[in-house]
């Protein structure tokens, strides 16, 4: 429902009146007002459960008569009256905190959750500061729940966010509560490990550090990291993510909320895919073929070799003899500049697109989708290049009308097919952008060292047509460069000005020249993206 059609309600909180959206959860409505109601079991992506009792508040049940209720299970109606800070509410919160900490090991100095632990925060803000429990604490053993998750059972407060995630979101229901009373514990069923495609999300939503990913155990404290908002490069869904980075190294990837794309979640394959990119043996200097072998070269020498080779093809065979091939791993801006380079510097309309074969698609119980297309920007690359495959390029090489190619590589997960290898070997001259010595790079005459997705600035278009921004976590290593900067340098050497270096400026040019992108700007895209499909500025309105 559009905001102007929403029904608003007037409520009272601690004798002050507020206007909020009717039907909204009380915890969320209070948060919109800047009021923090402490809670553990409530998560906006899960159904409210009301089991931790930390969000207790007083609500007027009859005129002048208040009763204790759980805030997470209350939906706003007009005229409601609450007390968030009455003596009864504050005393109940202290009692709940004391109860939750009875068996807790108080191991904050070495707990991986330190710095982002709600139990630590709420104990400081709402606890008694001491415990009256003098009996021996229970020390249940640590549990290996699955390939990605470990349970530190002593820290668990049984909020059951994890069990509800497996029931409501993935629908796999591997987790449950076993035993009774004070012996209750989270556990997997016998011979059924926590091994679904989204299992690591349970560590994100665990508020107390009981569930942790094995990937992030014993890492530096969270306050040492720079946080960079970007996109997952794992598939065409385009999940919004935040990278935690220190000293040009990624330590953790977490999902960033976008209700239109990934909600609060991401898949395990996308979460941990940064290892493959980070561990690649990167190219840090250009390569050029000398006496039949690729050898490291300076940028000026490699650029001279590339421009000379391209001009030799054009002078000998004519304009259409040089083709360009974009990449579904490159940004919209990079693919747009490649097509512009081909048209204005090579005089060639011959364009193609290189991408991996499709993989497995999967949709969770809640509707979270992993796309079969394992490249993040196939739709955007098609829009920018006007081509969806390599077929036209391979036919041109086969009939001899294409004698040289300029290819954006940079996909560590893609290998050439035998047909592509045979075709590229027939070329007179091949220029490649790549991030490592791939089988494509090994066929090239000149290789320019490019950037991986975590080093790029620009936009990508996901499978649904949503244009989203990705941000660089750190610069490319050594002498590697962003592909857009390399394309502009080649253009200058070929006597063509491809424009400025700012991706926002290139996007403005795209908006004026590419169907469906009219009116899109960096400001309009923001941190949640904007849909393609508008014919004019007024129609590119986000959505």
VOGU-3710 file (C-alpha; in Angstrom, 3 decimals, decimal comma):
1> xxxxxxxxxx> 0,000/0,000/0,000  1,478/3,429/-0,895  2,505/5,489/2,172  -0,211/8,078/1,624  -2,882/5,350/1,749  -1,620/3,732/4,961  -3,909/3,944/7,963  -2,229/5,756/10,798  -2,887/5,287/14,499  -2,338/7,550/17,491
11> xxxxxxxxxx> -0,816/5,734/20,456  0,555/6,776/23,841  3,973/5,708/25,131  4,986/6,769/28,617  2,353/9,569/28,552  3,519/10,996/25,193  1,400/10,666/22,045  2,803/9,421/18,723  1,342/8,747/15,281  2,484/5,444/13,743
21> xxxxxxxxxx> 1,368/3,007/11,047  -1,589/0,898/12,194  -0,942/-2,847/12,214  2,806/-2,455/12,620  4,645/-4,577/15,164  5,161/-2,587/18,403  8,945/-3,208/18,492  9,322/-1,964/14,895  6,971/0,998/15,450  8,919/2,017/18,555
31> xxxxxxxxxx> 12,203/1,701/16,658  10,842/4,071/13,991  10,278/6,565/16,828  13,833/6,124/18,110  12,713/4,017/21,092  14,631/0,763/21,595  12,656/-2,067/23,198  15,185/-4,735/24,283  14,531/-8,161/22,807  16,217/-11,431/21,864
41> xxxxxxxxxx> 13,770/-13,823/20,169  12,120/-11,235/17,898  13,552/-10,795/14,377  11,736/-8,793/11,665  12,305/-11,597/9,134  10,656/-14,244/11,351  7,228/-14,693/12,912  7,070/-13,289/16,487  7,400/-15,917/19,203  7,364/-14,093/22,523
51> xxxxxxxxxx> 9,497/-16,714/24,280  12,439/-14,696/25,657  10,158/-12,225/27,576  12,800/-9,495/27,332  10,429/-7,139/25,469  7,836/-7,105/28,255  5,946/-3,816/28,543  2,762/-2,558/30,205  -0,343/-2,072/28,029  -3,646/-0,493/29,121
61> xxxxxxxxxx> -6,120/-3,393/29,000  -9,106/-1,547/30,483  -9,393/2,176/31,293  -6,802/2,824/33,980  -5,787/-0,856/34,242  -2,419/-2,007/32,834  -1,111/-5,516/32,275  2,285/-6,962/31,281  2,491/-8,084/27,619  5,227/-9,054/25,127
71> xxxxxxxxxx> 5,874/-6,168/22,701  6,822/-8,462/19,809  3,340/-9,978/19,641  1,452/-6,650/19,724  0,117/-5,076/16,519  -0,584/-1,348/16,682  -4,195/-0,129/16,885  -5,463/3,393/17,355  -5,733/4,506/20,998  -3,308/1,989/22,506
81> xxxxxxxxxx> -1,517/3,129/25,659  1,870/1,678/26,755  4,345/2,073/29,594  7,865/1,144/28,520  9,686/2,388/31,607  7,331/1,806/34,548  8,782/0,274/37,757  7,060/-3,043/36,969  8,537/-3,191/33,444  12,063/-2,274/34,578
91> xxxxxxxxxx> 11,965/-4,828/37,404  10,766/-7,560/35,030  13,610/-6,807/32,595  16,158/-7,127/35,412  14,629/-10,435/36,440  14,698/-11,791/32,855  18,349/-10,775/32,411  19,323/-12,445/35,695  17,480/-15,601/34,647  19,100/-15,712/31,174
101> xxxxxxxxxx> 22,589/-15,346/32,663  22,242/-18,133/35,260  24,169/-20,699/33,201  25,974/-18,317/30,851  29,799/-18,695/31,031  30,385/-14,908/30,895  33,218/-15,548/28,428  32,967/-12,181/26,661  36,779/-11,613/26,455  37,200/-14,529/24,036
111> xxxxxxxxxx> 33,694/-14,851/22,590  33,550/-14,181/18,809  30,298/-12,211/19,316  31,969/-9,573/21,501  31,210/-6,114/20,186  27,931/-7,173/18,517  26,338/-9,222/21,333  22,817/-8,269/22,420  23,202/-10,244/25,653  26,244/-8,143/26,529
121> xxxxxxxxxx> 24,474/-4,897/25,579  21,217/-5,657/27,398  23,041/-6,943/30,485  24,845/-3,591/30,697  21,697/-1,524/30,029  19,029/-3,561/31,821  20,728/-6,094/34,147  21,161/-5,989/37,919  24,973/-5,938/37,716  25,205/-8,981/39,986
131> xxxxxxxxxx> 23,753/-12,505/40,255  22,143/-14,209/43,232  22,716/-17,657/41,682  25,299/-19,538/43,776  24,698/-23,082/42,498  26,976/-24,866/39,991  26,407/-23,787/36,397  25,535/-26,328/33,708  28,329/-26,800/31,165  26,860/-28,701/28,193
141> xxxxxxxxxx> 29,417/-29,533/25,460  30,077/-27,567/22,271  28,355/-29,115/19,213  29,386/-29,401/15,572  26,016/-28,854/13,866  27,103/-28,987/10,220  29,749/-27,993/7,672  29,527/-24,281/8,494  28,079/-23,924/12,010  29,275/-24,652/15,555
151> xxxxxxxxxx> 27,037/-24,317/18,636  28,568/-23,055/21,901  25,787/-24,538/23,978  26,709/-22,730/27,202  25,995/-19,331/25,614  22,567/-20,285/24,219  19,496/-18,590/25,762  17,005/-20,700/23,739  15,480/-17,733/21,919  14,859/-20,189/19,047
161> xxxxxxxxxx> 15,509/-17,767/16,225  17,600/-20,561/14,633  14,892/-23,227/14,844  12,294/-20,834/13,432  14,668/-19,873/10,586  14,962/-23,536/9,577  11,189/-23,989/9,865  9,975/-20,749/8,257  12,703/-19,665/5,798  14,475/-22,769/4,453
171> xxxxxxxxxx> 11,713/-25,220/5,370  14,361/-27,830/6,235  13,680/-28,022/10,011  17,040/-29,542/10,966  17,128/-27,781/14,360  14,963/-28,363/17,400  14,955/-28,130/21,190  15,683/-31,372/23,055  15,392/-32,248/26,760  13,158/-30,279/29,151
181> xxxxxxxxxx> 13,337/-27,464/31,686  16,831/-26,350/32,673  18,357/-29,141/30,529  16,816/-27,868/27,276  19,284/-27,492/24,395  19,346/-26,711/20,677  20,243/-29,823/18,677  20,011/-31,405/15,268  18,072/-34,570/14,724  20,124/-37,754/14,602
191> xxxxxxxxxx> 22,051/-38,131/11,315  20,574/-34,868/9,961  23,241/-32,126/10,151  22,503/-28,438/9,645  23,451/-28,472/5,974  20,894/-26,472/3,991  21,809/-23,879/1,328  21,317/-20,965/3,763  22,636/-22,512/6,998  25,099/-19,741/7,900
201> xxxxxxxxxx> 22,251/-17,241/8,354  21,592/-18,795/11,786  24,901/-17,303/12,963  23,828/-13,848/11,709  20,567/-13,942/13,661  21,893/-15,578/16,856  21,867/-12,618/19,269  24,299/-14,075/21,829  27,202/-15,766/19,970  26,038/-19,318/20,618
211> xxxxxxxxxx> 25,921/-20,121/16,896  29,051/-19,123/14,996  30,374/-19,830/11,513  33,552/-21,884/11,416  34,750/-19,421/8,761  34,765/-16,507/11,244  36,114/-18,234/14,364  39,070/-16,617/16,136  39,255/-13,672/13,710  40,127/-10,074/14,712
221> xxxxxxxxxx> 37,507/-8,170/16,717  34,659/-6,696/14,707  35,499/-3,083/15,523  38,747/-3,367/13,526  36,956/-3,855/10,186  35,899/-1,378/7,529  32,366/-2,176/6,334  31,624/-1,876/2,615  28,136/-2,195/1,110  28,165/-4,043/-2,211
231> xxxxxxxxxx> 26,579/-6,984/-4,100  27,169/-10,735/-4,043  28,842/-11,897/-7,324  27,628/-15,484/-6,872  24,522/-15,455/-9,094  22,025/-13,256/-10,946  19,835/-12,734/-7,852  22,160/-9,883/-6,810  21,905/-10,208/-3,019  22,791/-7,023/-1,141
241> xxxxxxxxxx> 25,780/-7,618/1,127  28,189/-5,924/3,513  31,864/-6,880/3,441  33,999/-6,649/6,570  37,487/-5,766/5,432  40,883/-5,095/6,995  44,279/-4,563/5,312  42,869/-5,280/1,822  41,486/-8,644/2,940  37,863/-9,758/3,301
251> xxxxxxxxxx> 37,131/-11,485/6,626  33,350/-11,828/6,513  30,338/-11,301/4,247  26,901/-10,639/5,737  23,557/-10,071/3,998  22,269/-6,485/3,818  18,503/-6,029/4,031  16,690/-5,407/0,754  13,084/-6,573/0,869  12,777/-6,542/-2,948
261> xxxxxxxxxx> 15,820/-8,780/-3,552  17,046/-10,956/-0,678  15,143/-9,882/2,432  17,510/-10,383/5,396  19,287/-13,451/3,977  21,909/-14,827/1,588  22,981/-18,329/0,549  26,110/-20,081/1,860  27,662/-20,366/-1,599  27,478/-16,597/-2,090
271> xxxxxxxxxx> 28,580/-15,848/1,473  31,813/-17,828/1,211  32,594/-17,269/-2,507  35,007/-14,450/-1,628  37,633/-17,084/-0,756  37,883/-18,171/-4,397  38,420/-14,609/-5,590  40,718/-13,712/-2,702  42,884/-16,812/-3,073  43,336/-16,484/-6,864
281> xxxxxxxxxx> 46,892/-16,013/-8,108  46,279/-12,454/-9,342  47,846/-10,733/-12,295  49,519/-7,557/-11,048  51,201/-6,447/-14,287  50,356/-6,625/-18,029  51,509/-9,573/-20,121  52,489/-9,559/-23,801  53,504/-12,338/-26,112  57,223/-12,378/-26,923
291> xxxxxxxxxx> 58,724/-15,185/-29,032  55,546/-17,205/-28,560  55,468/-16,905/-24,755  53,578/-14,530/-22,454  55,989/-12,321/-20,543  55,458/-9,589/-17,979  55,541/-6,094/-19,507  55,225/-2,457/-18,511  51,915/-0,699/-19,096  53,340/1,540/-21,900
301> xxxxxxxxxx> 54,874/-1,448/-23,721  51,716/-3,553/-23,366  49,553/-0,645/-24,523  51,813/-0,071/-27,555  51,596/-3,752/-28,431  47,786/-3,791/-28,075  47,218/-0,668/-30,168  49,693/-1,795/-32,864  48,072/-5,215/-33,090  44,546/-3,789/-33,308
311> xxxxxxxxxx> 45,569/-1,285/-35,997  47,279/-4,019/-37,996  44,016/-6,022/-38,054  41,940/-2,956/-38,993  44,403/-1,785/-41,671  44,645/-5,211/-43,207  41,083/-6,478/-42,969  38,790/-3,444/-42,559  36,651/-2,083/-39,716  34,399/-5,079/-39,088
321> xxxxxxxxxx> 37,405/-7,401/-38,683  37,773/-6,476/-34,991  35,094/-7,674/-32,569  34,522/-7,086/-28,851  33,277/-9,537/-26,190  31,853/-8,297/-22,880  31,578/-10,078/-19,569  28,680/-10,885/-17,252  31,146/-10,319/-14,371  31,827/-6,735/-15,508
331> xxxxxxxxxx> 29,705/-3,737/-14,517  27,148/-2,073/-16,754  29,531/0,863/-17,156  32,445/-1,350/-18,231  30,361/-3,253/-20,795  28,931/0,028/-22,096  32,423/1,497/-22,538  33,590/-1,700/-24,287  30,774/-1,459/-26,828  31,553/2,241/-27,295
341> xxxxxxxxxx> 35,235/1,415/-27,827  34,302/-1,187/-30,425  31,968/1,164/-32,291  34,075/4,350/-32,185  37,666/3,086/-32,151  37,340/-0,174/-34,090  34,378/0,876/-36,275  32,882/-2,535/-35,541  29,316/-3,540/-34,640  30,458/-7,114/-33,842
351> xxxxxxxxxx> 29,750/-7,724/-30,134  29,373/-10,848/-28,024  28,944/-11,855/-24,393  30,945/-14,466/-22,466  29,263/-16,183/-19,510  29,339/-19,415/-17,526  26,857/-22,219/-18,254  23,822/-22,161/-15,977  23,941/-24,095/-12,699  21,304/-25,197/-10,206
361> xxxxxxxxxx> 18,404/-22,922/-9,290  16,749/-23,195/-5,865  13,928/-21,422/-4,050  13,416/-21,667/-0,298  10,116/-22,121/1,525  9,985/-18,368/2,147  10,705/-17,475/-1,497  14,419/-16,649/-1,249  15,823/-17,519/-4,690  19,220/-18,734/-5,882
371> xxxxxxxxxx> 19,354/-18,125/-9,626  20,546/-20,715/-12,147  22,647/-17,997/-13,810  25,876/-17,983/-11,760  26,997/-14,593/-13,081  25,858/-11,382/-11,371  25,315/-9,157/-14,404  24,196/-11,177/-17,418  21,073/-9,044/-17,881  22,991/-5,765/-17,602
381> xxxxxxxxxx> 25,728/-6,954/-19,966  23,094/-7,965/-22,540  21,452/-4,554/-22,236  24,761/-2,710/-22,667  26,175/-4,880/-25,480  23,014/-5,736/-27,401  24,261/-9,339/-27,465  23,520/-12,371/-25,334  26,076/-14,952/-26,407  29,297/-15,646/-28,321
391> xxxxxxxxxx> 27,495/-17,257/-31,266  27,844/-14,344/-33,722  31,505/-13,879/-32,777  32,319/-17,579/-33,237  30,539/-17,604/-36,616  32,521/-14,526/-37,675  35,802/-16,180/-36,714  34,734/-19,329/-38,520  33,955/-17,558/-41,823  37,045/-15,346/-41,557
401> xxxxxxxxxx> 35,206/-12,015/-41,210  36,506/-11,491/-37,645  40,311/-11,548/-37,405  40,867/-9,861/-34,046  39,075/-9,749/-30,674  39,057/-7,568/-27,562  37,622/-9,572/-24,620  36,689/-8,663/-21,064  37,495/-11,778/-19,030  37,811/-11,711/-15,269
411> xxxxxxxxxx> 35,619/-14,697/-14,341  37,638/-17,166/-12,262  34,843/-19,735/-12,535  34,678/-19,849/-16,337  36,692/-22,139/-18,603  36,721/-22,124/-22,389  34,865/-24,792/-24,333  36,856/-26,737/-26,958  34,975/-24,822/-29,690  35,935/-21,455/-28,156
421> xxxxxxxxxx> 39,567/-22,520/-27,764  39,786/-23,650/-31,401  38,151/-20,415/-32,603  40,360/-18,066/-30,562  43,494/-19,850/-31,804  42,536/-18,833/-35,360  42,613/-15,108/-34,521  45,382/-12,872/-35,798  45,298/-10,774/-32,626  43,648/-11,191/-29,218
431> xxxxxxxxxx> 43,537/-8,665/-26,343  42,171/-9,865/-22,980  41,395/-8,265/-19,619  41,756/-10,881/-16,872  42,506/-11,271/-13,167  44,654/-14,430/-13,362  46,358/-16,586/-15,980  43,192/-18,296/-17,165  42,997/-20,524/-20,224  41,627/-17,458/-22,053
441> xxxxxxxxxx> 44,603/-15,324/-20,988  47,010/-18,040/-22,155  45,703/-17,583/-25,737  46,063/-13,789/-25,778  48,682/-11,609/-27,426  48,252/-8,919/-24,756  46,712/-9,366/-21,285  45,724/-6,359/-19,174  45,377/-7,086/-15,409  41,822/-6,194/-14,373
451> xxxxxxxxxx> 39,799/-6,030/-11,153  37,668/-8,615/-9,328  34,051/-7,730/-8,401  35,062/-6,726/-4,838  37,364/-4,044/-6,298  34,863/-2,520/-8,729  32,742/0,624/-8,568  29,629/0,770/-10,734  26,243/-0,868/-11,255  24,900/-4,302/-12,141
461> xxxxxxxxxx> 21,392/-5,377/-13,204  20,001/-8,497/-11,575  17,784/-11,122/-13,186  14,615/-9,217/-12,242  15,870/-6,016/-13,914  16,849/-4,142/-10,736  19,903/-1,913/-11,206  22,047/-1,935/-8,048  25,295/-0,327/-7,015  28,414/-2,188/-5,941
471> xxxxxxxxxx> 31,255/-0,565/-4,068  34,977/-1,324/-3,970  36,330/-2,876/-0,771  39,907/-2,031/-1,717  41,910/-1,100/-4,860  43,212/-3,745/-7,297  46,640/-5,144/-6,340  49,930/-3,938/-7,804  49,599/-2,712/-11,372  46,088/-4,124/-11,918
481> xxxxxxxxxx> 43,424/-1,565/-12,885  39,638/-1,313/-13,088  38,490/-2,385/-16,549  36,820/0,968/-17,239  40,099/2,811/-16,733  41,915/0,390/-19,079  39,247/0,838/-21,778  39,536/4,631/-21,571  43,339/4,409/-21,930  43,021/2,156/-24,994
491> xxxxxxxxxx> 40,441/4,581/-26,418  42,787/7,534/-25,947  45,591/5,658/-27,720  43,181/4,880/-30,575  42,179/8,565/-30,802  38,747/8,182/-29,179  37,606/9,975/-26,008  35,348/7,585/-24,020  34,492/10,272/-21,448  35,258/10,749/-17,755
501> xxxxxxxxxx> 36,306/8,164/-15,183  33,345/8,512/-12,801  30,884/5,541/-13,082  28,039/7,890/-12,094  28,779/9,976/-15,197  28,850/6,862/-17,405  25,478/5,813/-15,955  24,011/9,176/-16,990  25,228/8,459/-20,533  23,717/4,959/-20,342
511> xxxxxxxxxx> 20,402/6,462/-19,215  20,352/8,574/-22,371  21,326/5,804/-24,795  20,209/2,375/-23,550  16,554/1,288/-23,695  14,995/0,772/-20,275  17,599/2,793/-18,357  16,072/6,240/-18,964  16,089/8,437/-15,879  18,350/6,202/-13,784
521> xxxxxxxxxx> 20,942/8,010/-11,664  23,178/7,015/-8,771  20,974/9,022/-6,403  17,786/7,297/-7,601  19,371/3,836/-7,337  20,536/4,574/-3,787  21,276/1,582/-1,543  18,160/-0,417/-2,526  18,358/-0,287/-6,345  15,892/0,855/-9,006
531> xxxxxxxxxx> 14,016/-1,049/-11,692  14,750/-0,812/-15,401  11,937/-0,455/-17,876  11,160/3,260/-17,720  10,863/5,181/-20,989  11,533/8,537/-19,349  12,881/10,021/-16,111  9,477/9,990/-14,415  9,094/6,243/-14,977  12,452/5,195/-13,485
541> xxx> 11,133/5,584/-9,995  12,736/2,826/-8,021  10,058/0,320/-7,175
//
